[in-house]
Amino acid sequence: MWRLSSSTEASLYRKQLLRKYLSRNMPNTKSAKRALRKSDTRRLRNRSTRSELRSAIKIARAAITGDDAQAAEKALRGAAKQIDQAAAKGIIHKNAAARTKSRLAKSANQTKAAE
């Protein structure tokens, strides 16, 4: 997970990104350079959040197929929270969030009914 905590690391990383993208996307104005830096920072932040979201969903699915019902419930709540946060930030669409939560809940309910 990439966090932009240290300003020195962040600025160095942004400079590296800028050099990397300048070879392909040469901004012509000062505002275009700033927009490029901002979009790269947002892309990194979104990528880490999306990765955390995918991990939470995988953990929930594994817990649902497991034996412990309490762990499955806890993992499901955690995944639902992550999904809602990602939807609120615009990382995933709200309908995709609802669909994913619904499928997880349905799977959990089917597992409970089978036991």
C-alpha positions as CSV (number, residue, x, y, z in Angstrom):
1,M,0.0,0.0,0.0
2,W,1.4,3.4,-1.0
3,R,0.8,6.2,1.4
4,L,2.0,9.7,0.7
5,S,3.1,10.4,4.3
6,S,6.5,11.8,4.0
7,S,6.6,15.0,2.0
8,T,10.2,14.3,0.8
9,E,9.3,10.8,-0.5
10,A,6.2,12.1,-2.1
11,S,8.0,14.9,-3.9
12,L,10.7,12.6,-5.1
13,Y,8.2,10.1,-6.3
14,R,6.1,12.8,-8.0
15,K,9.3,14.0,-9.8
16,Q,10.0,10.5,-10.9
17,L,6.4,10.1,-12.2
18,L,6.6,13.5,-13.9
19,R,9.8,12.5,-15.7
20,K,8.2,9.1,-16.7
21,Y,5.1,10.7,-18.1
22,L,6.8,13.7,-19.7
23,S,8.3,11.3,-22.3
24,R,4.8,10.4,-23.3
25,N,2.5,13.2,-22.3
26,M,4.4,16.5,-22.5
27,P,2.4,19.2,-20.8
28,N,2.8,22.6,-22.5
29,T,1.7,24.9,-19.7
30,K,2.3,25.3,-16.0
31,S,-1.3,24.4,-15.2
32,A,-1.0,21.2,-17.4
33,K,2.1,20.1,-15.5
34,R,0.2,20.7,-12.2
35,A,-2.8,18.8,-13.5
36,L,-0.5,15.9,-14.5
37,R,1.0,15.8,-11.0
38,K,-2.4,15.9,-9.3
39,S,-3.8,13.2,-11.5
40,D,-0.8,10.9,-10.8
41,T,-1.2,11.5,-7.1
42,R,-4.9,10.7,-7.3
43,R,-4.2,7.6,-9.4
44,L,-1.8,6.3,-6.7
45,R,-4.3,7.0,-3.9
46,N,-7.1,5.3,-5.8
47,R,-4.9,2.3,-6.7
48,S,-4.1,1.7,-3.1
49,T,-7.7,2.1,-2.0
50,R,-8.9,-0.3,-4.7
51,S,-6.2,-2.8,-3.7
52,E,-7.4,-2.7,0.0
53,L,-11.0,-3.1,-1.2
54,R,-10.1,-6.2,-3.2
55,S,-8.2,-7.7,-0.3
56,A,-11.2,-7.1,2.1
57,I,-13.5,-8.8,-0.4
58,K,-11.2,-11.8,-0.8
59,I,-10.9,-12.1,3.0
60,A,-14.7,-11.9,3.4
61,R,-15.2,-14.6,0.7
62,A,-12.6,-16.9,2.4
63,A,-14.3,-16.4,5.8
64,I,-17.7,-17.1,4.3
65,T,-16.5,-20.4,2.9
66,G,-14.8,-21.2,6.2
67,D,-16.2,-22.8,9.3
68,D,-16.4,-19.9,11.8
69,A,-19.7,-18.0,11.4
70,Q,-18.6,-15.1,13.7
71,A,-15.4,-14.5,11.7
72,A,-17.5,-14.5,8.5
73,E,-19.9,-12.0,9.9
74,K,-17.0,-9.7,11.0
75,A,-15.3,-10.0,7.7
76,L,-18.5,-9.3,5.9
77,R,-19.1,-6.1,7.9
78,G,-15.5,-5.0,7.2
79,A,-15.8,-5.6,3.5
80,A,-19.1,-3.8,3.4
81,K,-17.5,-0.8,5.1
82,Q,-14.6,-0.8,2.7
83,I,-17.0,-1.1,-0.3
84,D,-19.1,1.8,1.0
85,Q,-16.1,4.0,1.5
86,A,-14.8,3.3,-2.0
87,A,-18.2,4.1,-3.5
88,A,-18.3,7.4,-1.5
89,K,-14.9,8.4,-2.8
90,G,-15.9,7.5,-6.4
91,I,-13.4,4.7,-6.8
92,I,-16.2,2.3,-7.7
93,H,-19.7,3.1,-8.9
94,K,-22.4,3.0,-6.3
95,N,-24.3,0.3,-8.2
96,A,-21.2,-1.8,-8.3
97,A,-20.8,-1.4,-4.6
98,A,-24.4,-2.4,-3.9
99,R,-24.1,-5.4,-6.2
100,T,-20.9,-6.6,-4.6
101,K,-22.3,-6.2,-1.1
102,S,-25.5,-8.0,-2.1
103,R,-23.6,-10.9,-3.6
104,L,-21.4,-11.2,-0.4
105,A,-24.5,-11.2,1.8
106,K,-26.3,-13.7,-0.4
107,S,-23.4,-16.0,-0.2
108,A,-23.2,-15.6,3.6
109,N,-26.9,-16.3,4.0
110,Q,-26.7,-19.4,1.8
111,T,-23.8,-20.7,3.9
112,K,-25.8,-20.1,7.1
113,A,-28.8,-21.9,5.7
114,A,-26.7,-24.9,4.7
115,E,-25.4,-25.3,8.2
